[in-house]
């Protein structure tokens, strides 16, 4: 069975600094997606970034980038120039590359931004 | 930009009552999902739905739960006799089947269910 592990329940970072959130996963499959979702206090799930497992190049979206290490099954999220609006719960997630497959989420990391 | 919508945003019900949570997926999407998040816990898969039938369901999705696409636009989750432990945020999601799609599941804003 696939699992997603986030070992940091909470993290804090100074505004404008860089922070890295860790995620590891376990799967025997080779073709899958990995995601980071952001959940602000409104509790809506917002897709931050996604990575296709077959792509070696790390995904980037503006201030957000990932470090995808397929062999190590590691998928960390780096947030550069942290802003107050980045404060939220961040979930790492996995999904097989089938059309109707479910997303498996980690337990989340709560990120605090210190002014 | 098209989005998944859910109603109501907050539902309060008495234990033992039936509730129906409603979702309107993105119009050209054909795969639909329900997820649940108990407060302070991770998001958990409940059920996936395609071509008017359940594709997969988790062990959480017992006989008290059912899903339906009654009219080609709505996608509903029914809980027949609610229990205290059903209190949670329920998220609907949908995804496209286009070969050019990104296979991203788009989430609705959620319905907060409170069972008293």
Contacts between the chains, C-beta under 8 A, distances in Angstrom:
chain1	res1	chain2	res2	distance
A	33	B	103	6.7
A	37	B	107	7.9
A	42	B	109	7.4
A	43	B	37	7.5
A	43	B	89	5.5
A	43	B	109	8.0
A	43	B	110	5.6
A	43	B	112	7.5
A	44	B	107	7.1
A	44	B	109	4.7
A	44	B	110	6.3
A	45	B	43	7.1
A	45	B	91	6.1
A	45	B	107	4.0
A	45	B	110	7.5
A	46	B	107	7.9
A	47	B	104	6.4
A	47	B	106	7.9
A	47	B	107	7.8
A	50	B	102	7.6
A	50	B	104	6.7
A	91	B	42	7.0
A	91	B	43	6.6
A	95	B	103	7.9
A	95	B	105	7.5
A	97	B	103	6.9
A	99	B	31	6.1
A	99	B	50	8.0
A	99	B	95	7.2
A	99	B	97	5.8
A	99	B	103	7.1
A	100	B	31	4.8
A	100	B	48	5.3
A	100	B	50	5.3
A	100	B	55	4.8
A	100	B	56	7.3
A	100	B	95	7.8
A	101	B	48	7.7
A	101	B	56	7.9
A	102	B	33	6.7
A	102	B	45	4.0
A	102	B	48	5.9
A	102	B	56	6.4
A	102	B	58	7.8
A	103	B	33	7.9
A	103	B	35	7.6
A	103	B	43	7.8
A	103	B	45	6.8
A	103	B	93	7.8
A	103	B	105	6.0
A	104	B	45	7.2
A	105	B	42	4.9
A	105	B	43	4.4
A	105	B	44	7.5
A	106	B	42	6.4
A	107	B	41	7.3
A	107	B	42	4.6
A	108	B	42	6.1
